Amino acid sequence: MSMTRAAQRRVVRSKSSQRAVPVLSRLAEIAPVGMLVTGLEGTARYLNPAFTRLLGYGLDAETPLDGFDLFHEADAHAGRQHLERLARGESELYRGEHQMRHADGQSIWVMLAAALARNPNGEPDCVMLQVTSIELQKRAEEALVYTENRWNFALESARQGVWDHDIRTDGMFYSRMWRRMRGIPEEEKIGSDHQEQWIARLHPDDVARVLRDIHKQDQGDDNFDALEYRERRRDGKYIWIMSRGRPVEWDENGNTLRTVGTDTDITYLKTIEQELAAEKERLRVTLEAVADGMIGTDSAGRVTFMNPAAERFTGFTQSDAVGQFAENVFPLRHAHGHEAAPCPAITCLTHGSPYEVPDEVILVSRDGQARDIRCSASPVVMPDGSVTGAVLVFQDISQSRALQRELVHSANHDPLTSLPNRAAFDRALNLALASAEGSNRRHCLLYIDLDRFKPVNDTAGHAAGDALLKQVAETIRGACRGHDLAARLGGDEFAVLLEDCPLPNGKLVGQKIVRAIGALIFSWSGRDYQIGASIGAAAITPDAQSPATCLSEADAACYAAKAQGRGCVVAYPEIGQA
């Protein structure tokens, strides 16, 4: 509340900025980025709810929390050094990836952004830390290798321009987004005087500092891997650029040969800093570290501001969105259907309390693109208790949800044949037995064991055996009804669950499968192989004792089929019959 009042006293430039102050002041409490403020010695002074949710810590008056001692033991020395340098005033800002220690002792990967705050006399006062979980990114880095096209697309979607400086030839490469950012046509050639052209575009107040620091960036100094400066566009307007770069090639003497980096337009963030001088340090670190979409509304639910991420995700520019109702700019639908989902901002205003969407929802942007998102909204409450609006915060979690779906599929399907695996089949069999109990429903279980498969493996090799199993899986699937469940139990053993199918009919399906597999000619390295199948059938009735019993009966029937000469179907009651 004190942060809001201070902002109200200092920021009086316009009605729009007055409305923005309480909205932005709420970000520390509702933003999904964890925030921690410590003294110069590391003792925690403040932490927001997101920090507690992420790392599990809270403020305890009896046991002070050491904010410099939250790194995992593998990262403790380096992490503490960076924060102590800030506390001593040797640097003003630090960003990096670290492993931090959760309150339960587990480690978690985070993106750490830390900044030194000074008092009105310019003396170091406190250290502000912001942490964002990058666990999913770390897993994705280990599991996925992106192609160059996807990499370029991601950079352009993030509006990051790429530059590549070959020091040997003094040649420069600039991406399309880098040119678009500055208003330079894509086809325009940038000559050998690129350095002079760039310096001429720099703001006069930034030239000396940038020229001093650029050499350190070229040499790979981690303290200067990100430079911020103003650059003039072709239309005469200055934009703020964050330029990240580092060497990627060196000669045998350690001299840098090539430097690669990205430029990001951060003009919007710098404007916020200038308008909100009293809050600029905290808000700058927050907004730069958070890539989430943020939308503010008035008390009627009409949009008052949007951040660039929200513009990108929704397809609306702020100028187009301001004045429209939030549900029109931020249309949601349920992930497992096409029904519209309620707008969190409107729900929040209706009830006057924070609201987090509990279900999986999809945001449909203006151009029709759908994104899986996680979102929440919180009311903007004034000192007199009145609600003047709401702030909606949302994240694009499409990648993590896709990974979850992929993991679920992998856990339930055989990786070779893509049929359901043994675990999935066992669950389906349990459901079939449950549906048969207390009803007149009858199901049938087919247990399939391949004949003459081993010689293929032994003579042609496991690669041939795998290829043959794939063909067999397709053959079994093609011989069944559309709703039947065919699964690979392991090795050359398969099973089929026929719902609402009495045993005689199930035996007919089994004979169809036997004929289809027997007609399969498998060619490998110029040689043809022919296999067969023996099938045991068992009924699933209300009297069935257990899934294990059903499988045992079908297995025994399959064994009998092999004893009768293979290539046939035997039902469990027929065991021992001539």
C-alpha positions in Angstrom: 0.0 0.0 0.0 2.9 2.4 0.8 4.4 1.7 -2.6 1.1 2.8 -4.3 0.9 6.0 -2.3 4.5 7.0 -3.0 3.8 6.4 -6.7 0.7 8.5 -6.5 2.5 11.4 -4.9 5.4 11.4 -7.5 3.8 10.5 -10.8 1.3 13.3 -11.8 2.2 13.8 -15.4 -1.2 12.6 -16.8 -4.4 10.9 -16.0 -3.2 7.8 -17.8 0.0 7.6 -15.8 -1.9 8.1 -12.6 -4.1 5.1 -13.5 -1.0 3.1 -14.4 0.8 3.6 -11.0 -1.6 1.4 -8.8 -1.8 -1.1 -11.6 1.9 -1.5 -11.9 2.4 -1.4 -8.1 0.3 -4.5 -7.9 2.6 -6.4 -10.2 5.1 -7.3 -7.5 2.3 -9.1 -5.6 0.5 -10.8 -8.5 3.3 -11.3 -11.0 4.4 -15.0 -11.4 8.0 -13.8 -11.0 9.5 -14.4 -7.5 10.9 -11.2 -5.9 13.2 -10.9 -2.9 14.7 -7.8 -1.4 17.6 -8.2 1.0 20.0 -5.9 2.9 23.6 -5.5 1.8 24.5 -8.4 4.2 21.9 -10.7 2.6 19.2 -10.6 5.2 15.7 -10.8 3.6 13.5 -7.7 4.0 10.7 -8.6 1.7 9.5 -11.4 -0.6 6.4 -11.7 -2.7 3.9 -14.6 -2.9 5.4 -15.9 -6.2 8.8 -16.3 -4.5 7.2 -18.4 -1.7 5.3 -20.5 -4.3 8.5 -21.1 -6.3 11.1 -21.8 -3.5 8.9 -22.4 -0.4 10.5 -19.8 1.8 8.7 -17.2 4.0 9.8 -14.4 6.3 10.2 -15.6 9.9 11.1 -13.0 12.5 12.8 -15.6 14.7 15.0 -17.1 12.0 16.2 -14.4 9.5 16.4 -15.6 5.9 19.8 -15.2 4.2 19.0 -14.3 0.7 22.6 -14.9 -0.4 22.5 -18.5 0.9 19.7 -19.9 -1.2 21.9 -21.4 -4.0 22.2 -25.1 -4.4 25.6 -26.4 -3.1 26.8 -26.9 -6.6 26.2 -23.3 -7.4 26.6 -21.7 -4.0 30.1 -20.1 -4.4 29.5 -18.5 -7.8 26.0 -17.3 -7.0 27.0 -15.7 -3.7 30.0 -14.0 -5.3 27.7 -12.2 -7.8 25.3 -11.0 -5.2 28.2 -9.8 -2.9 29.7 -7.8 -5.8 26.3 -6.1 -6.2 26.1 -5.4 -2.4 29.6 -3.8 -2.5 28.6 -1.6 -5.4 31.1 -3.1 -7.8 28.2 -3.7 -10.3 24.6 -2.5 -10.6 22.9 -5.4 -12.3 23.4 -9.2 -12.7 21.5 -11.8 -14.7 22.2 -15.5 -14.9 20.9 -19.1 -14.7 21.4 -20.8 -11.4 20.4 -23.8 -9.3 18.7 -22.6 -6.1 17.7 -24.6 -3.1 14.0 -25.1 -2.4 12.9 -25.0 1.3 12.4 -28.8 1.1 16.1 -29.3 0.0 15.4 -30.0 -3.6 17.2 -28.0 -6.3 15.4 -25.9 -8.9 16.8 -24.1 -12.0 15.9 -20.4 -12.1 16.7 -17.4 -14.1 18.1 -14.9 -11.6 17.9 -11.1 -12.1 19.5 -9.1 -9.4 20.0 -5.3 -9.1 21.5 -2.9 -6.6 19.2 -0.2 -5.3 20.7 3.0 -3.9 19.3 5.5 -1.5 18.6 9.2 -2.4 22.3 9.9 -1.6 23.5 7.4 -4.1 24.7 5.0 -1.5 24.0 1.2 -1.8 20.8 0.5 0.1 19.6 -3.0 -0.8 19.7 -5.8 -3.3 16.6 -6.9 -5.3 16.4 -10.4 -6.6 13.9 -11.8 -9.1 13.7 -15.5 -9.9 11.8 -17.3 -12.6 11.6 -21.1 -12.9 13.3 -22.4 -16.0 12.9 -26.1 -15.1 10.9 -26.8 -18.3 13.4 -25.0 -20.5 16.2 -27.0 -19.0 14.4 -30.3 -19.7 13.6 -29.1 -23.2 17.3 -28.3 -23.8 18.2 -31.8 -22.8 15.5 -33.5 -24.8 15.1 -31.4 -27.9 17.4 -30.1 -30.6 15.9 -27.3 -32.6 16.5 -26.8 -36.3 18.0 -23.5 -37.5 14.7 -22.5 -39.0 12.8 -22.9 -35.8 15.6 -21.0 -34.0 15.2 -18.1 -36.4 11.5 -18.2 -36.1 11.6 -18.1 -32.3 14.0 -15.1 -32.4 11.8 -13.2 -34.8 8.6 -14.0 -32.8 10.4 -12.5 -29.8 11.4 -9.5 -31.9 15.1 -10.1 -31.4 17.5 -9.0 -34.1 20.6 -11.1 -34.7 24.0 -9.7 -35.6 27.2 -11.6 -36.5 30.6 -9.9 -36.6 33.5 -11.7 -38.3 36.5 -9.8 -37.0 38.9 -11.4 -39.5 37.1 -9.8 -42.5 35.3 -7.1 -40.5 32.1 -8.4 -42.1 28.7 -8.0 -40.5 25.5 -10.0 -40.8 22.2 -8.5 -39.7 18.9 -10.4 -39.5 15.6 -9.1 -40.9 14.3 -8.3 -37.5 17.5 -6.3 -36.7 16.9 -4.2 -39.8 13.2 -3.9 -39.2 13.9 -2.6 -35.7 15.8 0.3 -37.1 13.7 0.9 -40.2 16.5 -0.2 -42.5 15.2 -2.0 -45.7 16.1 -5.7 -46.0 17.6 -5.3 -49.4 19.8 -2.3 -48.4 23.5 -3.2 -48.4 25.5 -2.2 -45.3 29.1 -1.5 -46.4 32.5 -1.8 -44.7 31.8 1.4 -42.8 29.2 -0.3 -40.7 31.0 0.6 -37.5 30.9 4.3 -38.4 27.3 4.1 -39.4 26.3 2.5 -36.1 28.2 5.1 -34.0 26.5 7.8 -36.0 23.1 6.4 -35.0 24.0 6.2 -31.3 22.6 8.9 -29.0 25.4 11.4 -28.3 25.1 10.8 -24.5 25.7 7.1 -24.9 28.6 7.0 -27.4 31.5 7.2 -24.9 30.1 4.6 -22.6 29.2 2.1 -25.4 32.6 2.5 -27.0 34.3 1.9 -23.7 32.2 -1.3 -22.9 32.0 -2.8 -26.4 35.6 -4.0 -26.3 34.9 -5.9 -23.1 31.9 -7.5 -24.6 34.0 -8.6 -27.6 36.5 -10.1 -25.2 33.8 -12.2 -23.5 33.7 -10.3 -20.2 30.5 -11.7 -18.5 29.9 -8.4 -16.8 29.4 -6.7 -20.2 27.5 -9.4 -22.1 24.5 -7.0 -22.2 24.7 -3.4 -23.3 21.9 -0.9 -23.2 21.9 2.3 -25.3 19.8 4.5 -27.5 19.9 4.3 -31.3 18.2 6.5 -33.9 15.8 4.9 -36.4 15.5 6.0 -40.0 12.4 8.1 -39.1 14.5 10.1 -36.6 13.1 8.5 -33.4 15.4 7.0 -30.8 14.8 3.5 -29.5 16.4 1.8 -26.5 18.4 -1.3 -27.5 19.5 -4.2 -25.3 22.4 -5.8 -27.1 23.6 -9.2 -25.9 26.7 -10.7 -27.4 29.8 -12.9 -26.8 32.7 -14.3 -28.7 32.1 -17.7 -30.4 35.5 -18.2 -32.2 39.1 -17.6 -31.1 42.5 -18.1 -32.7 45.3 -20.2 -31.2 46.5 -17.2 -29.2 43.0 -16.7 -27.6 42.2 -13.6 -29.7 38.5 -13.2 -30.6 37.8 -13.9 -34.2 34.0 -13.8 -34.3 31.2 -12.4 -32.0 27.5 -13.2 -32.2 24.6 -11.5 -30.4 21.0 -10.3 -30.4 19.5 -6.9 -30.1 16.1 -6.3 -28.4 14.0 -3.2 -28.6 13.3 -2.2 -24.9 11.9 1.3 -25.6 8.6 0.5 -24.0 10.3 -0.6 -20.8 12.5 2.5 -20.7 9.4 4.7 -21.1 7.9 3.0 -18.1 11.1 3.8 -16.1 11.0 7.4 -17.1 7.4 7.9 -16.2 7.7 6.1 -12.9 11.0 7.4 -11.5 10.3 6.3 -7.9 9.6 2.7 -9.0 11.8 2.4 -12.1 14.5 0.1 -10.7 12.1 -2.5 -9.4 9.7 -2.4 -12.3 12.5 -2.4 -14.9 13.9 -5.6 -13.5 10.5 -7.1 -13.3 9.3 -6.3 -16.8 12.6 -7.2 -18.4 12.7 -10.6 -16.7 9.1 -11.4 -17.3 7.9 -12.5 -20.7 4.3 -12.9 -19.6 1.4 -11.0 -21.1 -0.1 -8.3 -18.9 -3.4 -6.5 -19.5 -4.9 -3.8 -17.3 -8.6 -2.9 -17.2 -10.8 -0.3 -15.6 -13.7 -1.1 -13.2 -16.0 -1.8 -16.2 -13.6 -4.4 -17.7 -12.4 -2.2 -20.5 -8.7 -2.4 -21.4 -6.5 0.4 -20.2 -3.0 -0.9 -21.0 -1.2 -4.0 -22.5 2.4 -4.9 -22.4 4.3 -6.0 -25.6 3.9 -9.7 -24.7 0.2 -9.3 -24.5 0.1 -7.6 -27.8 2.1 -10.4 -29.4 -0.1 -13.1 -27.8 -3.4 -11.5 -28.6 -2.6 -9.9 -31.9 -4.0 -6.5 -30.7 -1.8 -3.4 -30.4 -2.4 -1.4 -27.3 -3.9 1.5 -29.3 -6.4 -1.0 -30.8 -7.2 -2.7 -27.5 -7.7 0.4 -25.2 -11.4 0.9 -24.6 -12.5 -2.5 -25.7 -13.9 -5.0 -23.2 -11.3 -7.5 -22.0 -13.2 -10.6 -23.2 -13.0 -9.3 -26.8 -9.3 -8.7 -26.6 -8.6 -11.8 -24.5 -11.0 -14.5 -25.9 -10.6 -17.9 -24.1 -12.0 -21.3 -24.8 -11.8 -24.6 -22.9 -8.9 -26.8 -23.9 -11.1 -29.9 -24.2 -13.9 -28.4 -26.2 -14.9 -25.4 -28.2 -17.0 -23.7 -25.5 -16.0 -20.2 -24.6 -14.4 -19.8 -21.1 -15.1 -16.8 -18.9 -12.6 -13.9 -18.9 -10.6 -13.9 -15.7 -10.5 -10.1 -15.5 -14.3 -9.9 -15.6 -14.7 -12.7 -13.0 -12.2 -10.9 -10.8 -14.1 -7.6 -11.0 -17.4 -9.4 -10.4 -16.3 -11.0 -7.2 -13.8 -8.3 -6.1 -11.1 -10.8 -5.3 -8.1 -12.5 -7.1 -9.0 -15.3 -9.5 -6.9 -17.9 -11.0 -8.3 -20.0 -13.9 -8.4 -23.6 -12.6 -8.9 -25.4 -15.9 -6.8 -25.8 -19.0 -7.7 -22.9 -21.4 -6.7 -21.8 -24.8 -6.2 -18.2 -25.9 -7.2 -17.5 -29.5 -5.3 -14.5 -30.9 -6.6 -12.0 -33.4 -5.1 -14.0 -36.3 -6.6 -17.3 -35.2 -3.5 -18.7 -33.5 -4.3 -20.8 -30.5 -2.0 -21.0 -27.4 -2.3 -23.0 -24.2 -2.0 -20.5 -21.4 -2.1 -20.2 -17.6 -3.7 -17.0 -16.4 -4.8 -15.2 -13.3 -6.3 -11.8 -12.5 -6.3 -9.5 -9.4 -8.3 -6.4 -8.6 -6.7 -3.0 -8.2 -8.0 -1.8 -4.8 -7.5 1.8 -3.9 -6.9 3.0 -0.2 -10.6 3.7 0.2 -11.4 0.1 -0.7 -12.9 0.8 -4.1 -11.9 -1.4 -7.0 -10.7 0.7 -9.9 -9.8 -2.1 -12.3 -8.0 -5.4 -12.7 -4.6 -6.7 -13.8 -4.6 -9.9 -15.8 -1.3 -11.9 -16.1 -0.9 -14.8 -18.5 1.8 -17.2 -19.7 2.2 -19.1 -22.9 2.6 -22.7 -21.7 2.0 -24.4 -25.1 5.4 -26.0 -25.1 5.1 -27.5 -21.6 1.6 -28.8 -22.3 2.8 -30.4 -25.6 5.6 -32.0 -23.7 3.1 -33.3 -21.1 0.9 -34.8 -23.8 4.0 -36.4 -25.3 5.0 -37.9 -22.0 1.5 -39.2 -21.4 1.5 -40.8 -24.8 4.9 -42.3 -24.3 3.8 -43.8 -20.9 0.9 -45.5 -22.5 2.2 -46.7 -25.9 4.8 -49.1 -27.1 7.6 -47.1 -28.7 8.2 -49.6 -31.5 4.6 -50.3 -32.8 2.8 -47.3 -31.3 0.1 -49.7 -30.0 -1.0 -49.4 -26.4 1.5 -51.0 -24.0 1.1 -53.6 -21.3 0.2 -51.0 -18.6 -2.5 -49.4 -20.8 -3.9 -52.8 -21.7 -4.1 -53.8 -18.0 -6.1 -50.7 -17.3 -8.5 -51.4 -20.2 -8.9 -55.0 -19.0 -9.8 -53.8 -15.5 -12.4 -51.5 -16.9 -13.8 -54.3 -19.1 -14.2 -56.6 -16.0 -15.8 -53.8 -14.0 -18.3 -53.2 -16.9 -19.2 -56.9 -17.0 -19.9 -57.2 -13.3 -23.7 -56.9 -12.5 -24.7 -56.7 -16.2 -25.2 -58.9 -19.2 -22.3 -57.4 -21.1 -19.9 -60.0 -22.6 -16.4 -59.2 -23.8 -13.6 -61.3 -25.3 -9.8 -61.4 -24.8 -7.5 -62.6 -27.6 -3.9 -63.6 -26.7 -1.7 -63.7 -29.8 1.7 -65.3 -30.0 3.6 -65.3 -33.3 4.8 -68.5 -34.9 8.2 -68.7 -36.6 9.2 -65.2 -35.5 12.5 -66.3 -33.8 14.2 -67.4 -37.1 13.6 -64.0 -38.6 15.4 -62.4 -35.6 18.2 -65.0 -35.6 18.9 -64.9 -39.3 18.0 -61.4 -40.4 18.8 -59.5 -37.2 16.9 -57.4 -34.6 16.4 -54.6 -37.1 14.4 -57.0 -39.3 12.5 -58.3 -36.3 11.5 -54.8 -35.3 10.4 -54.0 -38.8 8.3 -57.2 -38.9 6.7 -56.4 -35.5 5.6 -53.1 -36.9 3.9 -54.8 -39.9 2.3 -57.3 -37.6 0.9 -54.5 -35.4 -0.6 -52.8 -38.4 -2.1 -56.1 -39.6 -3.7 -56.9 -36.2 -5.1 -53.4 -36.0 -6.5 -53.6 -39.5 -8.2 -56.9 -38.7 -10.1 -55.6 -35.7 -13.1 -53.3 -35.3 -12.5 -49.6 -35.0 -13.2 -49.5 -31.2 -11.3 -52.7 -30.3 -8.1 -52.3 -28.3 -5.0 -54.0 -29.7 -1.9 -53.9 -27.6 1.7 -55.2 -27.6 2.4 -57.0 -24.3 6.1 -57.5 -25.0 8.4 -59.4 -27.4 6.3 -61.1 -30.1 3.2 -61.3 -27.9 0.1 -59.2 -28.6 -3.4 -59.0 -27.2 -6.8 -57.7 -28.4 -9.7 -56.7 -26.1 -13.1 -57.0 -27.9 -15.8 -55.1 -26.1 -19.4 -56.4 -26.2 -18.3 -59.4 -28.2 -19.3 -62.9 -27.1 -16.7 -65.7 -27.2 -17.9 -67.3 -30.5 -17.7 -64.0 -32.3 -14.3 -63.2 -30.7 -13.1 -66.6 -32.0 -14.1 -65.5 -35.6 -12.1 -62.2 -35.2 -9.2 -64.3 -34.0 -9.4 -66.5 -37.1 -9.4 -63.3 -39.2 -6.2 -62.2 -37.5 -4.6 -65.6 -38.0 -5.4 -65.5 -41.8 -4.1 -61.9 -42.1 -0.8 -62.6 -40.4 -0.4 -65.9 -42.3 -0.8 -64.0 -45.6 1.9 -61.5 -44.6 5.0 -61.8 -46.7 7.9 -60.1 -45.1 10.9 -59.2 -47.3 14.3 -58.3 -45.9 17.7 -58.0 -47.8 16.3 -59.9 -50.8 14.8 -62.8 -48.8 11.2 -63.4 -48.0 9.9 -64.6 -44.7 6.5 -66.0 -43.8 5.3 -66.2 -40.2 2.1 -67.2 -38.5 0.1 -66.7 -35.3 -1.5 -68.9 -32.6 -4.3 -67.3 -30.7 -6.0 -68.1 -27.4 -9.5 -66.7 -26.7 -11.1 -66.2 -23.3 -14.5 -64.8 -22.3 -14.9 -61.9 -20.0 -18.1 -62.4 -18.1 -19.6 -61.3 -14.8 -18.2 -64.5 -13.3 -14.6 -63.6 -14.2 -12.4 -63.6 -11.1 -9.7 -61.1 -12.0 -7.7 -59.7 -14.9 -4.9 -62.1 -14.1 -7.3 -65.0 -14.4 -8.6 -63.8 -17.8 -5.0 -63.5 -19.1 -4.1 -66.8 -17.7 -7.0 -68.5 -19.5 -6.2 -66.8 -22.8 -2.5 -67.7 -22.5 -3.4 -71.4 -21.7 -5.7 -71.4 -24.8 -2.9 -70.0 -26.9 -0.5 -72.7 -25.7 -3.2 -75.2 -26.7 -3.4 -73.7 -30.1 0.4 -74.1 -30.6 0.1 -77.7 -29.4 -2.6 -78.3 -32.0 -0.3 -77.4 -34.8 -0.1 -73.6 -34.7 -1.9 -71.1 -37.0 -5.2 -71.6 -35.3 -7.5 -70.2 -32.6 -8.5 -72.1 -29.5 -11.0 -70.8 -26.9 -10.4 -71.5 -23.3 -13.3 -74.0 -22.8 -11.9 -76.0 -25.8 -8.6 -76.8 -24.2 -7.9 -80.5 -24.4 -10.6 -81.2 -27.0 -9.5 -83.0 -30.1 
